[in-house]
Each structure stands twice: as C-alpha cells, then as structure tokens.
Amino acid sequence: MSEHKNWYLICYDIREPKRWRKAYKLLKGYGDTLQYSIIRCRLTMRDREKLRWELEKILEPEDSLLIVGLCNSCLERICLCNRPEAWSIQDTGFRIL
Amino acid sequence: MLQTLNRPALEQETLRVSALHALVYCPRLFYLEEVEELYTQDAAVFAGRRLHAELAKANDEDWDELTLESPELGLRGKVDALRTRDGQIIPYEHKRGRCYRGNNRQPQAWESDRIQILAYALLIEAVLGVPVSEGRIRYHADNVLVHVPLNAEGRQAVHNAIHQARQLRQSPQRPPVTDNERLCVRCSLAPVCLPEESRLAHNPDYPALRLFPRDDDREVLHILEAGTYVGKTGEQLKISRQNQPDEKFPARQIGQIVLHSFSQISTQAMHFCADQQIGLHFISGGGRYIGSFDTRQGSIQRRIQQYKALSNPEVCLNLAKKLVACRGQSQRKYLMRGQRGMAEIPPPLTAAIDQMQRLLKQVDLAPTIDSLLGLEGNLAACYFGALSHLLGEDTPPELRFTGRNRRPPHDRFNTLLGFGYALLLKDVINAILVVGLEPALGFYHQPRTQAPPLALDLMEIFRVPLVDMPIVASINRQQWDVDADFEVHKTHIWLSDSGKRKFIELYEKRKQETWKHPATNYSLTYRRILELEVRLLEKEWSGEAGLFGQLVLR
C-alpha cells in the first residue's frame, strides 16, 4: 500500500462551455496542461480514483474522456520521440521562490 | 488530574449505516472514524463513489436515493436504490468489488455488507412503515447479485451491531488491532491506525509489513522573496513575484507552503490550504520560526488522551528519559562517526565521547525532569564542545565553531544551526498538526514564547541527523562562501538570500533521504519518519508503547 505514483495523460472533449470550465479547473488542480485539452498528471491510485469520481460528477454521457496511464518505459519513449520541451520533468520535492 | 465529561449527547445521536459496515469490518476502524473522527479515503473509496455517480446517470428515471433516519432504531443512512419487485419493496446496494465465496464457491455477501443491507431494510421498515422481506447486493466486479433475506436472525444481528457500536462510542479505550491481518492491507485507515506497528509493540519479533507510505511526495514551496503574493485560482495556487510572470501550481502537488520574511497570502488561499490539507508556515526574514496555520484538524478525543497521559508526571518523566537518551546517543554516535578516517584523533574528542558515555548511563536513573535537564545540558556541552573537531583542516576561520550561541547568533556556524532548527521546528509542527495532537502540551520542555513544548520535545530526535550532520558535511565540502552567503551586522550574523537558498536546498534534500527505522525495520524518507514518530508517540499512551524515541544514529 505504498503510495506509488504514475504519470497519466488525460484528454477530453466536453460539449458544453460550463462543464468544460469546471472540468478544466479541476484538472488544473491535479496537473499541468501540455496542450489544449491535454493534461498530464502524476497521480497515486488514490488521487486517480478521486479525480475520476470528481470528473464523473461533472461530465455528461455526451462528453468524452480518455485517461492514459504511462509506464516508465513509455515515459522514456515520450522524451525520445518528441521535441525536448514536450515533457519536462522537475521532481525535486521542493521549490524555492 | 484531568476530568473528562461523559457525552450524553452522543447517546441520542443516530448511527450512520455505513459506520455499522465499518464496525463489522473492524471495531477499531469504527472507533477511529466515529469516535476519533479520522477519515482517510483510499482509492477504493473514490472508486465506489464513482460507481454510484455512474449508476445514478445510467438509471436516470427510476433512481431513488432516500435519506432516512429513525431515532427509535438509532440509525440513519442513504439507501442506494429502492426497487419494487412483485409488489415487494427491496433495497439495493451496489458494491464495486467481488462477493464472498463459501465452501462450494456459492456467492454470498460479506458479513459487513450483509449487516449493512439488513440495516437499510430495517430502516425502511421503521421509517416508511412497509414490510421488507429481503435486500439485494450487486457485486460489480464479478457481476453477482446476492439476496439477503431479512429474518429473525438477521434482525438480531443488526440490533447486536447497533448495541456494540453504542458501547464503543462511549468507551475511552481504542479497541485492539484485528487479528486478521488481511483486513489491514485493504483498509483505508492503515496509515493512521498503524496496525503493523501495534503488533510490533506487543511482539518485538513480529515482522512488520510497511503499510505506512514511504514518502509524502507533495512539494514543499519555500517563498523567500519579500513582497511575493500567494493567491488561488480555481484549483491552483498562484504565486506572483515582483517583476516576474505569475506561476501556477496544481494544489494537489503542494504539501506545504513556507513564507519566509514578509509575503502576502490571500484569505481565499488560506481557506484553500486548510481544505486541501496544505501546511502553511511562517518564518521571519532573520530565520526565526514564527508560527503555523493551525486548522485544528483531528478530533478532540486524541487531544483528551494526550492531556490525560501528559498530565501524569510519571509518563512525562519516562518519555523525557527516552528523548534525552535518544538525542544524547545520536550526538555521541555522530562524534564517534567523525573519528573514522582521521589520521590522528584529537584527545578532546575522545574525552567528550567518554564523558558522554558516562552521562548517558545516568539518564535512566534520573529521578526528576529537572535532573534530566541538567544531564541534557552536560551532554550538549560535551557535544558542542567537541563538534568543531569534526570540521576539516581547511575550514576557513570564519566558519569555525567555538560554542553554541543564539538569539541572535554571533558567528556563521551558529547562524546555520539557528536557521536549520527553525526549519526543523516547522516540519515537526507540521507533523504534529497532521496527526492532530496538541503542540502546546509536551512532556519535557517547559512552555516559553512561540515554540510549543511538544514540538521542541520531538525536535530533539531529529536535530543531529537533519541539521547538525548536513551542516558539518556541507562545510567540509566547502559549499559556503563566507562573504556572499552571510550578512554580517554589528551584533549578529544572518544568512543572505543566496545563503538561505543554499541551506533550504541542503535541508530539503536531506529530508528526502531514507533511513531504516530501527524499531520498525523498514526504510522511509526523513520527511515521512517525522510523521511516523509523532504517530508512534501517540501510541505511547494508547496501550501500544515502546516504539517511540528509538531513532538513534548508528
């Protein structure tokens, strides 16, 4: 039950502006936007399920949502195949501003 | 002696049906949730909620969610769905997992689920006045529907459970950890209940499994620049610095915000921090710990137990002895470690190590807290007297250490110590607040301004590994610039901006290193050990003593 974390890529298509805004705000609380409607998050199982539940309360059947879990070798390949800025990782555990 | 009132109000209060579910799963879980008011939600809890949200959408038309309460029965609850089948009203309960399989693989309800659905059935009978003959549970993982008949035996089982729940609610005693270890592995409260550590406390040979998360990897945000503004937009924290573009951070990636010197934080952001359980701490521009935002989470029950235990002088003395021994031994071991690799061991160093050994032998015999304070003072004097011998030959004279001084520090070494202890105090208080204890009631230190005694007590364990060691190591690595990293004033010396940055980096990196806990025998990061140690302290007066204060350097 250690809190293992994984990267997720979350993509969505939401048909109504009000719901879109709600979902967008919520997702920004969990991760960073890579491109419009594509967000990456690093989540524990607990966070992932919480996010899915919170999204389920917002979304309607007509909206689409895709959550892609990425394993470590997926991650290496992202960095290989794309532009260098596509997926920058800073993981120091602290920040000094 | 502290008097606690019995709480007659609770007697009248109805029980949630889901609390009954918890009770049948594990009485200790029930107690922690209902009496100590600790809730943690794990992945399964949220997955279950999502299932309900999805079901509610899928059955738009005939989905009835009913909130019912019956004071006579003593229950309240929300029934998932009520359906009418063949003229009979039947409550349904949806479960995400698998059903229980009997001897011949026959699908059955788990006992806790069975009591839950029967309780709903009884509640419907009592409130709506209609007879209910059975309840049904759908297990979604293996798509099984289980029928649970409401018979005399079932009724009795629910009444028994309610009776047991009421008694537990009145009890000041936390029930023991369950014998069935498999329950704990799946329990959302395991990191709070620490079942494995409790078993270890009763049986030192028990091979403890680590249910406590290895690390809390939410980031710590240090805000050094004065005039920075911390606000909130949506679910993000917004940091606006002067002459810099705004920066936004997802709230769930932040575990603590530390405001050094004078920065602004909006009330909205503070509310948000409380809601997201983000610790908020203030440190002055001079590197003094000012205080923390205490949202008083954690129930009064835990604090009452703490008040009771720590108003007992004997308990206090025992804990204080452990603490003084723990710190003293760590100090001594650190000096001994410093001897390694030395071509020639300076005689004062050996003398201090020997003297400390003699002093440590007296700790266990100390009759009062006052005599302990004396011993601790002597230990500290030996330690700080010898610490300078651990500094390398080529240490610049400005960074040499001649003795402890503070408020304000007069030399660079003491400036580093002072700032380090301020950061450590901040982290210890953060851990105390997370666990829900009272920082102001300690067992060893006497109350003085600002620093709460319990935090000062707990800090003793971590001074050597988290502050002293990184400082000496960094000086020996010649990481410090004696001019640029310090601000020399007439009466005191402070860290400059670059010095603070360097120090925070040093300290935070140290906190991420792992240490194998000598009592529980598993490794955790220091930042996690801080919290574990507070939880182990809390166990000292909850009938599972013996694990606190064992963190001694090797």
Chai-1 contact restraints between the chains, C-beta under 6 A:
chainA,res_idxA,chainB,res_idxB,connection_type,confidence,min_distance_angstrom,max_distance_angstrom,comment,restraint_id
A,M1,B,L211,contact,1.0,0.0,6.0,A-B,restraint_1
A,S2,B,P213,contact,1.0,0.0,6.0,A-B,restraint_2
A,S2,B,R214,contact,1.0,0.0,6.0,A-B,restraint_3
A,E3,B,P213,contact,1.0,0.0,6.0,A-B,restraint_4
A,K25,B,G234,contact,1.0,0.0,6.0,A-B,restraint_5
A,K25,B,E235,contact,1.0,0.0,6.0,A-B,restraint_6
A,L26,B,E235,contact,1.0,0.0,6.0,A-B,restraint_7
A,K28,B,G234,contact,1.0,0.0,6.0,A-B,restraint_8
A,K28,B,E235,contact,1.0,0.0,6.0,A-B,restraint_9
A,K28,B,Q236,contact,1.0,0.0,6.0,A-B,restraint_10
A,G29,B,E235,contact,1.0,0.0,6.0,A-B,restraint_11
A,G29,B,P250,contact,1.0,0.0,6.0,A-B,restraint_12
A,G29,B,A251,contact,1.0,0.0,6.0,A-B,restraint_13
A,G29,B,R252,contact,1.0,0.0,6.0,A-B,restraint_14
A,Y30,B,P250,contact,1.0,0.0,6.0,A-B,restraint_15
A,Y30,B,R252,contact,1.0,0.0,6.0,A-B,restraint_16
A,G31,B,P250,contact,1.0,0.0,6.0,A-B,restraint_17
A,M45,B,A43,contact,1.0,0.0,6.0,A-B,restraint_18
A,R46,B,D42,contact,1.0,0.0,6.0,A-B,restraint_19
A,R46,B,A43,contact,1.0,0.0,6.0,A-B,restraint_20
A,E49,B,A43,contact,1.0,0.0,6.0,A-B,restraint_21
A,E49,B,F46,contact,1.0,0.0,6.0,A-B,restraint_22
A,E49,B,A47,contact,1.0,0.0,6.0,A-B,restraint_23
A,K50,B,F46,contact,1.0,0.0,6.0,A-B,restraint_24
A,R52,B,R50,contact,1.0,0.0,6.0,A-B,restraint_25
A,W53,B,F46,contact,1.0,0.0,6.0,A-B,restraint_26
A,W53,B,R49,contact,1.0,0.0,6.0,A-B,restraint_27
A,W53,B,R50,contact,1.0,0.0,6.0,A-B,restraint_28
A,E56,B,R50,contact,1.0,0.0,6.0,A-B,restraint_29
A,E56,B,A53,contact,1.0,0.0,6.0,A-B,restraint_30
A,K57,B,A53,contact,1.0,0.0,6.0,A-B,restraint_31
A,G93,B,E219,contact,1.0,0.0,6.0,A-B,restraint_32
A,G93,B,Q512,contact,1.0,0.0,6.0,A-B,restraint_33
A,F94,B,E219,contact,1.0,0.0,6.0,A-B,restraint_34
A,F94,B,V220,contact,1.0,0.0,6.0,A-B,restraint_35
A,F94,B,E508,contact,1.0,0.0,6.0,A-B,restraint_36
A,R95,B,E219,contact,1.0,0.0,6.0,A-B,restraint_37
A,R95,B,L221,contact,1.0,0.0,6.0,A-B,restraint_38
A,I96,B,H222,contact,1.0,0.0,6.0,A-B,restraint_39
A,I96,B,R501,contact,1.0,0.0,6.0,A-B,restraint_40
A,I96,B,I504,contact,1.0,0.0,6.0,A-B,restraint_41
A,L97,B,I223,contact,1.0,0.0,6.0,A-B,restraint_42
A,L97,B,I239,contact,1.0,0.0,6.0,A-B,restraint_43
